[in-house]
């Protein structure tokens, strides 16, 4: 193993702005707003402030699935550019004191309700809409909740751990890359084993656990985050790949993945979403025939 320059931690750590590395310009060791900015409010009770990262996609997929299932879950989705520090505006911090996307406001309640953390949003929306996408049976529901909490605890190792040191750190150091690669592959193996015995994470039925986990680990095995597909040998996780294909074939998932997207194929971007008609006919014309039929 190669040894990076040895670092001797000081007795008391002090913040010094770093050079290089993605997101370095917005990282800081304190919370709270950096500037005053009022969040816009659209016409629907549900107001989402987000970006189409894996954490943001969880919630837009849930909202589009609720609409597809016939629930009155119309929403406005406003783009938050985390690279420009929008998440540190005063209005955003009022909704999410952790300054991370997504952030959700429900204006249908007597006093507007804020919800932060994507897992909390999935649980809140499920409860708000008749426990949608969770099983009625208590034991089956416990399985779904367990996998949802597994994702919320595991994804930081994939994103802030493996993703940071493999893709974003200013230099590539062997020890952290080895450490987080081992953990990322262990997590993929956990999923692959589970999906070898069940169609979806919770069992026979699609649930909020799948909506939470597919945008992270399913997208990873597609090779669409961190450009690490070959490095992680993602094709070897056959059950995870099967699961992701089933997930991305759902029309609501296709729409949810477009919302607040601001990079990649322009045909798959919907920077803001304020009405179902925003998925316009030009976008529909780009869908494959079987996808149109599924609509």
Buried (B, 14 or more C-beta within 10 A) or exposed (E): EEEEEEEEEEEEEEEEEEEEEBEEEBEEEEEEBBEEBEBEEBEBBBBBBBBBBBBBBBBBBBBBBBBBEEBEBBBBBBBBEBEEBBBBBBBBBBBBBEBBBBBBBBEEEEEEBBBBBBBEBBBBBBEBBEEBBBBEEEEBBEBBBEBBEBBBEBBEBBBEBBBBBBBBBEEEBEEBBEBBBEBBBEBBEBBBEBBEEBBBBBBEBBBBBBBBBBBBBBBBBBBEBBEBBEBBEBEEBEBBBBBBEBBBEBBBBBBBBBBBBEEEEEEBBBBBBBEEEBBEEEBEEEBEEEBEEEE
